[in-house]
Amino acid sequence: MFIVINGGGKVGSALAQKLKKKKHKVVIIERDKKVCTQLATDFPDVMIIHGDGCDVSSQEDAGTSHANVFASVTGDDDDNLVACELAKAAFNVPRMVARVNSPKNERIFHKMGIEAISSTTIISRLIEEEATIGDLITLYTLKKGQIALVEVELPAEKCKVCHKKIAEIKLPENCVIATIVRGNKAIIPHGNTVLRAGDSIIALTSIEKEKELKEVLTS
């Protein structure tokens, strides 16, 4: 892919390094001349544009019209929003990604069709996922946190659902068992599949049903 990065600071340079390692073509736009000089030294095979990513001419020089992705990662949310909007409106870039420094601005970016990444939001989500209910671990969240892929291990003792067929278990509404991990084997379940103690159940559930699902499987 061809990626234009607006902002050559710590985030931008680290991003460029990772993308180059994966053989992507990268161009960096950076306002600060000293930073440009350092970037040119650190990344001799990356085109560095000394200019303003919010300016049409700088984006033209970077070849933004051919970019698959425009990533604006400066420390200023306003600049990131304007630069992404410009890439979309003037150069029809199919995908815009922006660093969002203030979580309260995320909604604006999403509304403009820009993928917004806030480190604060990511960290809080990770903490919430680790601090999930009891033995039920959230593996992944979908649909902006409305649906979760969770894992729960059936207890070795006093397991009410063990030795029962899945069809016999009354799961909460909006909960589906997707996979059973038994030892080193992953089982795609069906109604006649019998659960055993120690099985790891991978299930899809709405967030509000997580607690109820855990109670059904482990209490």
C-alpha positions, 0 to 999 in steps of 0.5 A, a space after each residue: 500500500 501507499 501511505 501518506 503520514 502527516 506528522 513526523 514526530 515520535 508517533 509518525 516516525 514509529 508508524 513509518 518504521 513499522 510500515 516500511 518493515 512491512 514493505 509499504 511505500 511511505 511518505 511523511 509530511 512534516 512542518 518542522 525543518 529540523 525534524 525533517 532533517 532528522 527523518 531524512 537521516 533516519 529514513 533515507 528511503 522514505 520521501 520527506 515533505 517539508 510542509 503543512 499537511 493541512 495545505 493542498 500543495 504539501 499533500 500534492 507534493 506527497 502524492 496524496 492522490 495516489 495514496 491508499 491511506 492518509 494517516 494524520 498523527 500530529 499532536 493537534 486534533 484540529 490539524 488532524 481533522 483538517 488534513 484528513 478532510 482535505 485528503 478526502 475532499 481534494 484527493 479522494 483518498 479511500 481511507 483516512 486514519 487520525 490520531 485523536 488526542 482528546 477522547 471527546 473529539 472521537 465522535 466528530 472524527 467518526 461522524 466525518 468518516 475518519 477512523 479515529 484512534 485515541 490512546 485513552 480509549 484503547 487503554 480504558 477498553 483494555 482495562 475494562 476487558 481485563 476487569 471483566 466479570 469473574 472467570 469470563 474473559 472478553 477476547 474481543 468487542 464488536 459493533 463499538 462495544 455492543 457485542 463481545 467475544 468471550 471465553 469461560 472455562 467450565 468448572 471441574 466441580 458443581 458444573 450444572 451444564 456439564 454432561 448436558 447437550 447444548 440444546 438442553 441448556 437455556 442460554 440467555 437471549 443474544 448469546 451463542 456458543 461459537 466454539 468449544 476448546 477441549 484440550 488441544 481440540 477446537 470443536 464447532 458445536 451443534 445442538 447434540 454436543 455435550 459439554 464437559 468439565 474443563 471445556 473452554 467455551 467461546 461465545 458471542 454475547 451482547 454486553 448486557 448479557 455477559 453476567 447472565 451467560 457467566 451465571 448459566 455456564 459456571 454457577 
